[in-house]
Amino acid sequence: MQFVPFNSRDIMCKNPFGAVQVGEKIHFVVTMPRDMHVRGIRLIFSGDCNDIAEMYWTGTNGTLEWWDCDYTPRHSGLFFYHFEYVTPWGTSRIMLNSSGCGTFTNTGDKWQLTVYDADFAASNFIKGGIIYQIFPDRFCNSGKEKKSVPTDRIIRSDWGNTPEWRPDIHGEIRNNDYFCGDLDGITEKLDYLSSLGVTAIYLNPIFEAHSNHRYDTANYEKIDPLLGNEADFANLCNEAHKRNIRIIIDGVFSHTGADSIYFNLNNRYEGGAYNDKNSPYRSWYTFFDDGSYESWWGFETLPEVNETEPSYIEYITEEDGIIDKWMQLGADGFRLDVADELPDKFIDKIRIAVKRNNPDAYLLGEVWEDASNKFSQNHFRRYLLGKQLDSVMNYPFRQAIIDFVKTGRAEDFMESVVTICENYPKEALDTLMNHLGTHDTARILTAVSDVNHESMSRYRLSNLALTSNQINTAKRRLKAAIGLQYTLPGVPSIYYGDEAGLQGGKDPFNRGCFPWDNIDTDLYEYYKIYGEIRKNPVFETGEFIPISAMLGCVCFARKSETGEYAVVISNMNNHEIHYTLPNRFSGQTVPVAACSTVVIQ
């Protein structure tokens, strides 16, 4: 077995574990073989810090010796560190090998240390709760008369049929078919959501726009007419609050629609930046000499906004701006679309605006990778250091869960989870949006099936339906996934209809109508069971303690501040296993998330 001189995940080597606050003392201990004749060790930082800390010899047992030091970070940032040691033969390094463990080598990775502001406070209401994500056009149609609806929209009367996926006669996919789900329909179903234990609703865009997904904002100041109006939104928020449910809305601020009051490519509105060089919105966009303009990922329907333009920042974030308007009408927070494409200055201002309205509001960002060390716009981002986001959508956990329930690779699952736990500040960790499916991913029932949906053409996806055997296999895996999703650090998020058994591949097949007349009651009841389990306070902010991960089985505990434990075991083998818990966990609550039986011994 390879000698390990330092393990960042062992509190005997680094205490405390994981990210630390500014001003919080960290104790480092390195273990060295006595026969290496070590003369000195230094702890060397890089990244946002260039400090060097001398380590001191503290003792020996004759075979091994120990060196330690204390270090207190003085400012927030993303620090990296390694160790240098001196012997009679020269200077060498201890670098990160894997899973927090160090090795003797002069090349390799460095450890990460996330240092966040001591006053970082994420939303409290979201902790320990359950999020429910709704794609508004497809959740519930109240039947209320729709007024002032543009005539170029295709209104569907066949609720539950396949969304339009074929290009039009010009070869364009317009996303302009609407099933007419609305805000009043959501309000009507609040009691249904309460039955699932939902404490927050995340709404995909609700502002006026000319596509069914509404990520092409036409007017930030108005509700889309098919969804309702300001009074309907205020009523939804009010009725939700009566049931202790908060409302989070989508903030799409990196681009607008070309068909908008701001850009007005199609002359639907008056003026606009595209038509009028004197438009107050002209400075929001980048135009080229040939008349073209900068657009989001090359989509001409989505002109890119210059988020450093003062007038745009003011419009969104200053007093009486867009954030103020919707929070004063009842919104409890924002999810920032493509947060990694927004500049730091803009996110800073958004946080100030959101927290100005409600210090306990939730500010969530869309980041697909480890957000603690996300590199974009030519630098490491500071989303989670205390002055920007509360937390992010947790795509790393999603992938880890799906891979585990499909393959049984327990070690990979645990490594993914512990890495996030080590890198994220506690406030961000406890408020992660732990989703299994979203509007940007395949339906979770399809994702955990044995169907190779990712390689299918849109035509094949339009006709995709799992067989009964495939459904049974997928449901067994999904139940195991739910058990993990609901008990890991963070907040589980249900994508509307997943609990009802909706299937579907990538967009738009993952955006079908909610099957109100054909809910999979088995899945629905299973979600309800875990909704009750979530009420255990240990899942609100409890410490994550890995116990084991091998042979298709993972086991971990959550420990509350008062010393109570909940133990979770997930067995993805096709056979029963007998699991012996360590003595300190005997008699504790044991939720079992399994495809096969676990017998606790």
C-alpha positions as CSV (number, residue, x, y, z in Angstrom):
1,M,0.0,0.0,0.0
2,Q,1.3,3.4,-0.9
3,F,2.4,5.6,2.0
4,V,0.1,8.7,2.5
5,P,1.8,11.6,4.1
6,F,-1.3,13.9,4.0
7,N,-5.0,13.4,3.5
8,S,-7.1,16.5,3.3
9,R,-10.3,14.5,4.1
10,D,-8.9,13.3,7.4
11,I,-9.3,15.7,10.2
12,M,-6.2,14.3,11.8
13,C,-4.3,15.9,8.8
14,K,-6.5,19.0,8.1
15,N,-8.9,20.3,10.6
16,P,-11.6,21.5,9.9
17,F,-12.6,19.5,6.9
18,G,-13.4,21.3,3.6
19,A,-14.0,25.0,2.9
20,V,-13.3,27.6,5.7
21,Q,-14.3,31.1,6.6
22,V,-12.0,34.1,6.5
23,G,-10.3,34.2,9.9
24,E,-10.9,30.6,10.7
25,K,-7.8,28.7,11.9
26,I,-6.8,25.5,10.1
27,H,-4.5,22.9,11.6
28,F,-2.3,20.9,9.2
29,V,-0.4,17.8,10.0
30,V,2.0,15.9,7.7
31,T,3.3,12.4,8.5
32,M,6.8,11.5,7.3
33,P,8.9,8.3,7.5
34,R,11.7,8.8,10.1
35,D,14.3,7.3,7.7
36,M,13.8,10.1,5.2
37,H,15.7,12.4,7.6
38,V,13.4,15.4,6.9
39,R,15.0,18.7,7.9
40,G,12.0,21.0,7.3
41,I,8.5,21.2,5.6
42,R,6.7,24.2,4.2
43,L,3.1,24.6,3.4
44,I,2.9,26.6,0.1
45,F,-0.2,28.4,-1.2
46,S,-1.0,29.7,-4.7
47,G,-4.0,30.9,-6.6
48,D,-5.6,33.8,-4.7
49,C,-3.0,33.5,-2.0
50,N,0.8,33.3,-2.1
51,D,1.5,32.7,1.6
52,I,4.1,30.2,2.9
53,A,3.8,28.6,6.3
54,E,6.6,26.8,8.0
55,M,5.7,23.5,9.7
56,Y,7.3,22.3,12.9
57,W,8.4,18.9,14.1
58,T,6.1,17.7,16.9
59,G,7.1,14.2,17.7
60,T,8.0,10.6,16.6
61,N,7.2,7.0,17.4
62,G,10.6,5.9,16.1
63,T,9.3,4.9,12.7
64,L,7.2,8.0,11.8
65,E,7.3,11.6,12.7
66,W,4.8,14.4,12.5
67,W,5.1,18.0,11.4
68,D,2.3,20.6,11.9
69,C,1.3,24.2,11.6
70,D,-1.7,26.5,12.0
71,Y,-2.8,28.8,9.2
72,T,-5.5,31.4,9.2
73,P,-6.6,32.9,5.8
74,R,-7.0,36.6,5.9
75,H,-9.2,37.1,2.8
76,S,-11.6,35.1,0.7
77,G,-10.7,33.3,-2.5
78,L,-9.7,30.1,-4.2
79,F,-6.5,28.9,-2.7
80,F,-4.4,26.0,-3.8
81,Y,-1.7,24.4,-1.7
82,H,1.1,21.7,-1.6
83,F,4.0,20.9,0.7
84,E,7.7,21.1,0.1
85,Y,10.1,19.1,2.3
86,V,13.9,19.2,2.7
87,T,16.1,16.2,3.1
88,P,19.9,15.7,2.8
89,W,19.3,14.9,-0.8
90,G,17.5,18.1,-1.7
91,T,14.0,19.6,-1.8
92,S,10.9,17.6,-2.9
93,R,7.2,18.0,-2.9
94,I,4.0,16.3,-1.5
95,M,1.3,16.7,-4.1
96,L,-2.3,15.6,-4.4
97,N,-2.7,12.1,-5.9
98,S,-6.4,11.3,-5.6
99,S,-9.3,11.3,-3.1
100,G,-7.6,13.9,-0.9
101,C,-4.5,11.7,-0.5
102,G,-1.0,13.0,-1.1
103,T,2.0,11.4,-2.5
104,F,5.8,12.1,-2.8
105,T,6.2,13.6,-6.3
106,N,7.5,16.8,-7.8
107,T,4.7,16.9,-10.4
108,G,0.9,16.5,-9.9
109,D,-2.1,18.4,-8.7
110,K,-2.5,20.7,-5.7
111,W,-5.2,20.6,-3.1
112,Q,-8.0,23.2,-3.2
113,L,-9.0,25.3,-0.3
114,T,-12.1,27.4,-0.7
115,V,-12.1,30.4,1.7
116,Y,-15.4,32.3,1.9
117,D,-16.6,35.4,3.7
118,A,-17.3,35.0,7.3
119,D,-20.7,36.7,6.9
120,F,-21.8,34.5,4.0
121,A,-25.5,33.6,4.7
122,A,-27.5,31.7,2.2
123,S,-31.3,31.5,2.2
124,N,-32.6,29.7,5.3
125,F,-36.1,28.9,4.0
126,I,-34.7,26.6,1.3
127,K,-32.7,24.4,3.8
128,G,-34.3,21.1,4.5
129,G,-37.1,21.7,2.0
130,I,-38.1,20.3,-1.4
131,I,-38.1,22.3,-4.7
132,Y,-40.5,21.6,-7.5
133,Q,-39.6,22.9,-11.0
134,I,-42.4,23.9,-13.4
135,F,-42.3,24.5,-17.1
136,P,-45.3,26.8,-17.0
137,D,-46.9,26.0,-20.5
138,R,-47.1,22.3,-19.7
139,F,-48.1,22.0,-16.0
140,C,-51.8,22.9,-15.7
141,N,-54.3,24.9,-17.8
142,S,-56.8,26.6,-15.6
143,G,-59.2,27.1,-18.6
144,K,-59.2,30.8,-17.8
145,E,-59.7,33.0,-20.9
146,K,-56.5,34.2,-22.4
147,K,-56.3,37.9,-23.5
148,S,-54.1,39.9,-25.8
149,V,-52.4,36.7,-27.2
150,P,-50.3,37.3,-30.3
151,T,-52.0,35.8,-33.3
152,D,-48.8,34.0,-34.6
153,R,-48.9,31.5,-31.8
154,I,-50.0,27.9,-32.4
155,I,-52.5,27.1,-29.7
156,R,-52.8,23.4,-29.0
157,S,-56.0,21.8,-27.7
158,D,-54.6,18.3,-27.5
159,W,-53.2,18.4,-23.9
160,G,-50.7,15.5,-23.5
161,N,-49.7,15.0,-27.1
162,T,-46.1,15.4,-28.3
163,P,-44.7,18.9,-28.4
164,E,-43.9,20.1,-32.0
165,W,-40.4,19.1,-32.8
166,R,-40.2,19.4,-36.6
167,P,-38.8,22.4,-38.4
168,D,-41.2,24.7,-40.2
169,I,-41.3,25.2,-44.0
170,H,-38.3,27.5,-43.7
171,G,-36.3,24.9,-41.8
172,E,-36.5,26.7,-38.5
173,I,-37.6,25.2,-35.2
174,R,-39.8,27.9,-33.8
175,N,-41.0,26.5,-30.4
176,N,-44.2,28.4,-31.0
177,D,-46.8,25.7,-30.1
178,Y,-48.5,26.3,-26.8
179,F,-50.6,24.0,-24.6
180,C,-51.7,27.0,-22.5
181,G,-50.6,26.0,-19.0
182,D,-50.9,29.2,-16.9
183,L,-50.3,30.7,-13.4
184,D,-53.8,30.1,-12.3
185,G,-53.4,26.5,-13.1
186,I,-50.3,26.3,-10.8
187,T,-52.3,28.0,-8.1
188,E,-55.0,25.4,-8.4
189,K,-52.5,22.6,-7.9
190,L,-50.7,24.1,-4.8
191,D,-52.4,21.5,-2.5
192,Y,-51.2,18.7,-4.7
193,L,-47.6,20.1,-4.4
194,S,-48.0,20.4,-0.6
195,S,-48.9,16.7,-0.6
196,L,-45.3,16.0,-1.9
197,G,-43.8,18.2,0.8
198,V,-42.8,20.9,-1.6
199,T,-41.5,24.1,0.0
200,A,-40.4,26.0,-3.0
201,I,-41.5,26.3,-6.7
202,Y,-39.0,27.2,-9.3
203,L,-40.7,28.6,-12.4
204,N,-39.1,28.5,-15.8
205,P,-39.4,32.0,-17.4
206,I,-42.8,33.7,-17.1
207,F,-42.1,37.0,-18.7
208,E,-43.6,38.0,-22.1
209,A,-41.7,36.1,-24.8
210,H,-42.5,34.6,-28.2
211,S,-41.6,30.9,-27.7
212,N,-43.1,28.3,-25.4
213,H,-39.9,28.1,-23.3
214,R,-39.8,31.9,-22.9
215,Y,-36.0,32.1,-22.7
216,D,-36.2,34.8,-25.4
217,T,-37.5,37.6,-23.2
218,A,-39.6,40.2,-25.0
219,N,-40.5,42.3,-22.0
220,Y,-39.1,41.8,-18.4
221,E,-41.9,44.0,-17.1
222,K,-44.9,41.9,-18.1
223,I,-46.2,38.4,-17.6
224,D,-46.7,36.5,-20.8
225,P,-50.4,36.8,-21.8
226,L,-50.9,33.1,-22.1
227,L,-49.8,32.7,-18.5
228,G,-51.9,35.5,-17.0
229,N,-51.0,38.9,-15.6
230,E,-49.4,40.6,-12.6
231,A,-52.5,40.0,-10.4
232,D,-52.4,36.3,-11.2
233,F,-48.7,36.2,-10.3
234,A,-49.3,38.0,-7.0
235,N,-52.2,35.7,-6.2
236,L,-50.0,32.6,-6.9
237,C,-47.3,34.0,-4.5
238,N,-49.9,34.8,-1.9
239,E,-51.6,31.4,-2.0
240,A,-48.2,29.6,-2.1
241,H,-47.1,31.6,1.0
242,K,-50.2,30.5,2.9
243,R,-49.0,26.9,2.4
244,N,-45.3,27.8,3.3
245,I,-44.3,27.4,-0.3
246,R,-41.9,30.0,-1.8
247,I,-41.7,31.1,-5.4
248,I,-38.4,31.3,-7.3
249,I,-38.5,32.8,-10.8
250,D,-36.0,32.5,-13.7
251,G,-33.8,35.5,-14.5
252,V,-32.7,35.3,-18.1
253,F,-30.3,38.2,-18.1
254,S,-27.5,37.2,-20.5
255,H,-29.6,37.8,-23.6
256,T,-33.1,39.0,-24.7
257,G,-35.3,37.9,-27.5
258,A,-34.7,39.5,-30.9
259,D,-38.5,39.8,-31.0
260,S,-38.6,42.1,-28.0
261,I,-39.4,45.7,-27.0
262,Y,-35.6,46.1,-26.5
263,F,-34.3,44.8,-29.8
264,N,-37.4,44.6,-32.0
265,L,-36.0,42.7,-35.0
266,N,-39.4,41.8,-36.3
267,N,-41.0,45.3,-35.8
268,R,-43.7,43.8,-33.5
269,Y,-43.1,46.8,-31.1
270,E,-42.1,50.4,-31.5
271,G,-38.5,51.5,-31.9
272,G,-35.9,49.0,-30.6
273,A,-32.1,48.8,-30.8
274,Y,-32.1,47.0,-34.1
275,N,-34.1,49.7,-35.9
276,D,-33.1,52.8,-34.1
277,K,-29.5,53.9,-33.4
278,N,-30.9,56.4,-30.9
279,S,-32.8,53.7,-29.0
280,P,-32.2,53.8,-25.2
281,Y,-31.5,50.1,-25.6
282,R,-28.9,50.4,-28.4
283,S,-25.9,50.3,-26.0
284,W,-27.2,47.0,-24.5
285,Y,-26.1,45.2,-27.7
286,T,-23.1,44.8,-29.9
287,F,-23.6,45.6,-33.6
288,F,-21.1,45.0,-36.4
289,D,-20.5,47.1,-39.5
290,D,-22.3,44.6,-41.8
291,G,-25.5,45.0,-39.8
292,S,-25.1,41.8,-37.9
293,Y,-25.0,41.6,-34.1
294,E,-23.5,39.5,-31.3
295,S,-25.9,36.7,-30.3
296,W,-26.0,34.0,-27.7
297,W,-24.2,30.9,-29.0
298,G,-24.9,32.1,-32.6
299,F,-28.7,32.0,-32.2
300,E,-29.9,35.1,-34.1
301,T,-33.2,35.0,-32.1
302,L,-31.2,35.7,-28.9
303,P,-29.1,38.8,-29.2
304,E,-26.4,38.9,-26.5
305,V,-26.7,41.6,-23.9
306,N,-23.7,43.6,-22.7
307,E,-24.1,42.9,-19.0
308,T,-21.5,45.5,-18.0
309,E,-23.5,48.3,-19.7
310,P,-24.5,50.7,-16.8
311,S,-28.0,51.4,-18.2
312,Y,-28.7,47.7,-18.4
313,I,-27.4,47.0,-14.9
314,E,-29.5,49.8,-13.6
315,Y,-32.6,48.6,-15.4
316,I,-32.3,45.1,-13.8
317,T,-30.8,45.8,-10.4
318,E,-31.3,49.3,-9.2
319,E,-34.2,50.5,-7.1
320,D,-37.5,50.2,-8.9
321,G,-35.8,47.9,-11.4
322,I,-36.8,44.5,-12.6
323,I,-35.7,42.6,-9.5
324,D,-37.5,45.0,-7.2
325,K,-40.7,44.8,-9.3
326,W,-41.1,41.1,-9.1
327,M,-39.9,40.6,-5.6
328,Q,-42.3,43.3,-4.4
329,L,-45.1,41.3,-6.2
330,G,-44.2,38.2,-4.1
331,A,-41.2,36.4,-5.6
332,D,-38.9,34.9,-3.1
333,G,-35.8,34.7,-5.2
334,F,-34.2,34.2,-8.6
335,R,-32.5,31.4,-10.6
336,L,-29.9,33.0,-12.9
337,D,-29.8,31.4,-16.3
338,V,-26.3,30.6,-17.6
339,A,-24.7,32.2,-14.6
340,D,-21.2,31.3,-15.9
341,E,-21.8,33.8,-18.8
342,L,-22.6,36.7,-16.5
343,P,-19.8,39.0,-15.4
344,D,-18.9,39.2,-11.7
345,K,-19.9,42.9,-11.4
346,F,-23.4,42.1,-12.7
347,I,-23.9,39.1,-10.3
348,D,-22.7,41.2,-7.4
349,K,-25.3,43.8,-8.2
350,I,-28.0,41.2,-8.6
351,R,-27.3,39.8,-5.2
352,I,-27.5,43.2,-3.6
353,A,-30.8,43.8,-5.3
354,V,-32.3,40.4,-4.3
355,K,-31.1,40.6,-0.7
356,R,-32.2,44.3,-0.4
357,N,-35.7,43.1,-1.0
358,N,-35.5,40.1,1.3
359,P,-32.3,39.0,3.1
360,D,-33.6,35.5,3.2
361,A,-34.4,35.3,-0.5
362,Y,-32.8,32.5,-2.6
363,L,-30.3,33.3,-5.3
364,L,-29.5,30.2,-7.4
365,G,-27.2,29.9,-10.4
366,E,-27.1,27.6,-13.4
367,V,-23.6,26.1,-13.4
368,W,-23.1,22.6,-14.7
369,E,-19.6,21.9,-13.2
370,D,-18.1,22.2,-9.8
371,A,-18.9,25.8,-9.2
372,S,-16.2,26.3,-6.6
373,N,-13.5,26.2,-9.2
374,K,-15.4,27.1,-12.3
375,F,-13.1,28.9,-14.8
376,S,-14.9,31.3,-17.2
377,Q,-14.3,34.7,-18.6
378,N,-10.6,34.1,-18.1
379,H,-10.6,33.6,-14.3
380,F,-11.8,31.4,-11.6
381,R,-15.3,32.5,-10.6
382,R,-16.3,33.5,-7.1
383,Y,-19.9,32.4,-7.1
384,L,-19.8,30.8,-3.7
385,L,-17.5,33.0,-1.7
386,G,-20.3,35.1,-0.1
387,K,-21.0,38.1,-2.4
388,Q,-22.7,36.4,-5.3
389,L,-24.9,33.2,-5.4
390,D,-26.4,31.4,-2.5
391,S,-25.8,28.1,-4.4
392,V,-26.1,26.4,-7.7
393,M,-27.9,23.7,-9.6
394,N,-26.1,20.5,-8.6
395,Y,-25.3,18.7,-11.9
396,P,-22.3,16.8,-10.4
397,F,-24.6,15.0,-7.9
398,R,-27.1,14.3,-10.7
399,Q,-24.5,12.6,-12.8
400,A,-23.1,10.7,-9.9
401,I,-26.5,9.4,-8.9
402,I,-27.5,8.3,-12.4
403,D,-24.2,6.6,-13.0
404,F,-24.4,4.8,-9.7
405,V,-27.9,3.5,-10.1
406,K,-27.1,2.3,-13.6
407,T,-23.7,0.8,-13.1
408,G,-23.3,0.2,-9.4
409,R,-19.9,1.9,-9.3
410,A,-20.0,2.9,-5.7
411,E,-16.5,4.3,-5.4
412,D,-17.1,6.8,-8.3
413,F,-20.3,8.0,-6.7
414,M,-18.7,8.6,-3.3
415,E,-15.8,10.4,-4.8
416,S,-18.1,12.8,-6.7
417,V,-20.1,13.5,-3.5
418,V,-17.2,14.0,-1.2
419,T,-15.4,16.3,-3.7
420,I,-18.4,18.7,-3.7
421,C,-18.7,18.5,0.1
422,E,-15.0,19.3,0.4
423,N,-15.0,22.2,-2.0
424,Y,-18.3,24.0,-1.2
425,P,-18.9,26.4,1.7
426,K,-21.4,24.9,4.2
427,E,-24.0,27.5,3.3
428,A,-23.8,26.7,-0.4
429,L,-23.8,23.0,0.3
430,D,-27.0,23.0,2.3
431,T,-28.8,25.0,-0.3
432,L,-27.8,23.1,-3.5
433,M,-30.6,22.4,-5.9
434,N,-30.3,18.6,-6.2
435,H,-32.1,17.8,-9.4
436,L,-32.4,14.5,-11.3
437,G,-34.1,16.1,-14.3
438,T,-34.7,19.6,-15.7
439,H,-35.9,21.3,-18.8
440,D,-32.4,20.8,-20.2
441,T,-32.0,17.1,-19.6
442,A,-33.8,13.9,-20.5
443,R,-36.6,12.8,-18.2
444,I,-35.1,10.9,-15.3
445,L,-37.2,7.8,-16.0
446,T,-35.8,7.7,-19.5
447,A,-32.3,8.7,-18.3
448,V,-32.0,5.7,-15.9
449,S,-33.5,3.2,-18.4
450,D,-31.4,1.0,-20.7
451,V,-32.5,2.9,-23.8
452,N,-29.7,4.7,-25.6
453,H,-31.8,7.8,-26.0
454,E,-28.8,10.2,-26.3
455,S,-27.9,8.8,-29.8
456,M,-31.4,8.9,-31.1
457,S,-32.6,11.2,-33.8
458,R,-35.5,13.6,-33.0
459,Y,-37.8,11.5,-35.2
460,R,-37.0,8.4,-33.1
461,L,-37.3,10.4,-29.9
462,S,-40.8,11.6,-31.0
463,N,-41.9,7.9,-31.0
464,L,-39.9,6.7,-28.0
465,A,-41.9,4.9,-25.3
466,L,-40.3,2.5,-22.8
467,T,-41.6,-1.1,-22.8
468,S,-43.2,-2.4,-19.6
469,N,-40.0,-4.3,-18.7
470,Q,-37.9,-1.2,-19.4
471,I,-40.2,0.8,-17.2
472,N,-39.9,-1.7,-14.3
473,T,-36.1,-1.6,-14.5
474,A,-36.1,2.2,-14.7
475,K,-38.5,2.6,-11.8
476,R,-36.4,0.4,-9.6
477,R,-33.4,2.6,-10.4
478,L,-35.3,5.8,-10.0
479,K,-36.5,4.8,-6.5
480,A,-32.9,4.2,-5.5
481,A,-32.0,7.6,-7.1
482,I,-34.8,9.3,-5.1
483,G,-33.5,7.8,-1.9
484,L,-30.1,9.3,-2.5
485,Q,-31.4,12.6,-3.9
486,Y,-33.5,13.2,-0.8
487,T,-30.8,12.4,1.8
488,L,-27.6,13.9,0.4
489,P,-26.6,17.5,1.4
490,G,-28.7,20.0,-0.4
491,V,-32.3,20.3,-1.4
492,P,-34.0,17.8,-3.7
493,S,-35.8,19.2,-6.8
494,I,-38.6,17.4,-8.6
495,Y,-39.0,18.3,-12.3
496,Y,-42.7,18.5,-12.8
497,G,-44.2,15.2,-13.9
498,D,-41.2,13.1,-12.9
499,E,-43.3,11.9,-9.9
500,A,-46.1,11.1,-12.3
501,G,-43.9,8.9,-14.5
502,L,-43.4,11.2,-17.5
503,Q,-40.9,9.9,-20.1
504,G,-38.9,11.7,-22.8
505,G,-35.5,12.4,-24.3
506,K,-33.9,15.8,-24.8
507,D,-35.7,19.0,-25.6
508,P,-38.6,19.2,-26.5
509,F,-39.5,15.7,-25.5
510,N,-38.7,16.4,-21.9
511,R,-41.3,19.2,-21.8
512,G,-44.5,17.2,-22.2
513,C,-47.8,18.0,-20.5
514,F,-48.4,16.9,-17.0
515,P,-50.6,13.7,-17.1
516,W,-53.2,14.7,-14.6
517,D,-55.5,11.8,-15.7
518,N,-52.7,9.2,-15.7
519,I,-50.4,9.7,-12.7
520,D,-48.2,6.8,-11.9
521,T,-49.5,6.4,-8.3
522,D,-46.6,4.0,-7.3
523,L,-44.0,6.7,-8.1
524,Y,-46.2,9.5,-6.6
525,E,-46.6,7.6,-3.3
526,Y,-42.8,6.9,-3.2
527,Y,-42.0,10.6,-3.6
528,K,-44.5,11.3,-0.8
529,I,-42.7,8.8,1.5
530,Y,-39.4,10.6,1.0
531,G,-41.2,13.9,1.4
532,E,-41.9,12.7,5.0
533,I,-38.4,11.4,5.5
534,R,-37.1,14.9,4.5
535,K,-38.8,16.4,7.6
536,N,-36.1,14.8,9.8
537,P,-34.0,17.9,10.9
538,V,-30.8,16.0,10.2
539,F,-31.4,16.5,6.5
540,E,-31.6,20.2,6.8
541,T,-27.9,21.0,7.6
542,G,-26.6,17.7,8.9
543,E,-22.9,16.9,8.4
544,F,-22.2,14.3,5.6
545,I,-20.2,11.3,6.8
546,P,-19.1,8.7,4.3
547,I,-19.1,5.2,5.7
548,S,-18.4,2.9,2.8
549,A,-18.5,2.7,-1.0
550,M,-17.7,-0.6,-2.7
551,L,-19.2,-3.7,-4.3
552,G,-22.3,-1.9,-5.7
553,C,-23.2,-0.5,-2.3
554,V,-22.8,2.9,-0.7
555,C,-23.5,3.9,2.9
556,F,-23.3,7.3,4.5
557,A,-24.6,9.1,7.5
558,R,-26.0,12.6,8.2
559,K,-25.2,14.0,11.6
560,S,-27.1,16.9,13.2
561,E,-25.6,19.6,15.4
562,T,-27.2,17.8,18.4
563,G,-25.5,14.6,17.6
564,E,-28.3,12.7,16.0
565,Y,-27.6,10.4,13.0
566,A,-29.5,9.2,10.0
567,V,-27.9,6.4,8.1
568,V,-28.5,5.8,4.4
569,I,-27.6,2.5,2.6
570,S,-28.1,2.0,-1.2
571,N,-27.6,-1.4,-2.7
572,M,-27.5,-1.6,-6.5
573,N,-26.7,-5.3,-6.6
574,N,-29.2,-7.7,-8.1
575,H,-29.1,-9.7,-4.8
576,E,-29.6,-9.2,-1.1
577,I,-26.7,-8.0,1.0
578,H,-26.1,-8.2,4.7
579,Y,-24.7,-4.9,6.1
580,T,-23.0,-4.5,9.5
581,L,-23.1,-0.9,10.7
582,P,-20.3,0.5,12.8
583,N,-21.2,0.5,16.5
584,R,-21.6,4.2,16.7
585,F,-24.5,4.1,14.3
586,S,-26.4,1.2,15.9
587,G,-30.0,2.1,16.6
588,Q,-30.0,5.1,14.3
589,T,-32.6,5.8,11.6
590,V,-31.8,3.8,8.5
591,P,-33.6,4.9,5.3
592,V,-32.8,2.3,2.6
593,A,-32.5,3.3,-1.0
594,A,-32.1,0.0,-2.8
595,C,-32.8,-2.0,-5.9
596,S,-32.2,-5.1,-3.8
597,T,-32.8,-5.9,-0.2
598,V,-30.4,-4.7,2.5
599,V,-30.5,-6.6,5.8
600,I,-29.1,-4.5,8.7
601,Q,-27.0,-6.5,11.1
